[in-house]
């Protein structure tokens, strides 16, 4: 049976090297209390380190909230996002080659969550062909310290597509209104559901 936990207890499950998926859309639906607690934990203990952030929609507000709590030296190894416009501190870390960074299409990142949850190896789509996301160009790599290929170009029935690799989620951080002892979460008073369900399913189905 799931028991009630404080935010400090909840973030204790995050381990160094984990991939942490963040729910919400820009400044809406941000799981602010949990992200703040995770940032506070790092300030106190210097753990967890070397996290990968999977953040489809730039979860922040340009005022230090959202994933900005996690922009601390040594805490992040990689970010996978559609943009960093609402997290200027994270953008600066990307520009200064302090962490690895992938800039991938927002819609693809959301589809990729659903495909990851379904146990698929990734998402195949025409989106991103012949752009900076195409591996014949930059492959979505946003700076000089990013080297691993997360996107491949493939041909099916004579047509070219991009294949975006699935990203297993170790920890999903989502915002809800009500939770029960079985772990069900409802969002009846939230501004939007966004990608919360797919994110939770991706974490659950990949062992997170």
N, C-alpha and C positions, 0 to 999 in steps of 0.2 A: 504494500500500500504506500502511495506517495504521501509524504508528510509535508506540512507547511515549512518553508524555509525563509530565512531572512535573505536579503539581497547579498549580504556578505557570505553567507553559507552557500548560496546558489553559485556564485562565481568561483568558489573553491574547486569546482569540478573542471575548470579550464586548465589544461596542462600545456607546458611549453611545446611548441611545434604544432599545436592544434590549428585546424582551419575553422574559423568562427564566421558563421553566416549571420548577417545583420538584417533584420526586417525593417520595414518602413519605406517611406518615399520622401526624400529630402528632409524637411523638418517635421513631416507629418507621420505619426505612428512610430516615432523613435522610442525604443525601450531605454529611455534616458537613465532611469534609476539603476538598472543593471549595468549599463555601460560605465556610469560614474563609479559604481562599486568596483568594477573590474579595473578601472584606471587607478582607483585608490589602493586596491590590493597591490598593484605593481609598484606604486610609490612607496608602500610600506615594506614589501618583501622582495622586490625585484623579480617577481614571478607573476604570471608566466612570461616567457620570452619567446621570440621568433615566431609569432603568430602570423597566419595568413588570414587576411580579411576578405571575405566574399561579400561585397556590398554593391548590389546592382544599382542603387539609386542615390548615391551621394548623401548618405544619412548624416545630416548636420544642418547647421543654421548660420554659419559664418560667425558665431558668437561663442564658440568653445564647447558647444553641446554635441551630443551624438558621438560619432567615432573619434572626435577630437580628443576625448578623454584617453584614448589609447595611443595617441601620437607622443610616445615617450621613447627616448633612446634605448634601443635594445628590445623593446616590447614587440615591434612589428618586423617581420621579415619580408612580407609580400602583401600587396593589395591587388584585388581583381575587381574592377569597377567600370561603370559606364562614364563617369566623370567625377571630378573632385571639386567642382565649383563651389559647393557649400561647406567644404572642409579645407580652407586655404592652408592650414598648417600641414595637413597630409599632402596637399599638392606640392608644398615646398619640399617636403621630404622626398617626393618623387623626382622633382626637378633637380634636386641636389644629389641624386643618386645614393640616398641614404637607405632606401629599401627597394626591392624589386616591385615592378608595377606593370599591370596589363590593363589596357583601355579597350574594352570590348563593348559591342552594342547592347543597350539596355534590354531590348526585347529578347535578344539571344540569351542574355544572362538569366532572365526569368524562365524562358523555355528550358534552359539547361538545368535549372532546379527541378522542374517537373520530370525531365528525362533521367536525371540522376536518381530521383525518388523512384522511378519506374525500373531502375536497375539497368538502364541502357548505358552503353559506353560513351555516349555523348549526344550532341545535336548536329544534324546535317541540314544545312540551309544554304540558299544562295546569298543570304545577307552578308555583306562584307566583301564580296568578290571585287577584286581590282581596287580595293581601298587600302588604307594603312593596316587594316586587320588581316589582309591576305598575306599568307606566309611568304609569297614571292616579293613582298615589300617588307613590312616590319612585323607582321604577325601579331599586331596588337601590343607589342613590347613598347613601353612608354619611356624607357631610359636605357642608359648604357650598361647598367649592372644586371639587366634582365636578359636571360639567355635561353631558358627552357621553352620549348615549343608547345603551346596549348592549342594551336589551330593548325590543321592540315588541309591541303587542297586535295580533293578526291574526285574521281570521275565515275558516274553511275549511268549506265545505258547511254553513254556518249555525251552526257551533260556534266559540266563541272560544278562542284559545290564546295563549301567549306565545312569541315568537320571539327567542331569544338569539343574538346575532351571533357568528359564528366569530371566534376570536382567534388569528391566526397566531403561531407560536412561533419565535423566532429562535434560542434556545438552550435545550436541555433538559438539566437537571442531575439525573441519576438515580444511584442506588447499585446496584452489582452485586458479585458475588463474583469472577468470572473474565471476562477479555476476550481475544479472539484478534486476530491481525493484520488481520482483515477488519472489525473493529469489532463483532463479535457479543459480547453481554454475557449472562452467565448469573447466576442468583440462587439457586443451590442452598443457600447458607448464609445467606441473608437471611431475616428474620422474615416478610416478606410481599412479594408482587410489586406490590400496590396498582395504581396507574395508570401504572406505569413504561413498559410497552409502548406504550400509547396516546400517552403524552407524547412518547416517542422518535419514533413514527410521525408525530405532528402536526408536530414540528420538521422531520423529514426531508421531508415532503410539502408543506410551505409554504416551503421554501427555506432552512431553518435549518441 
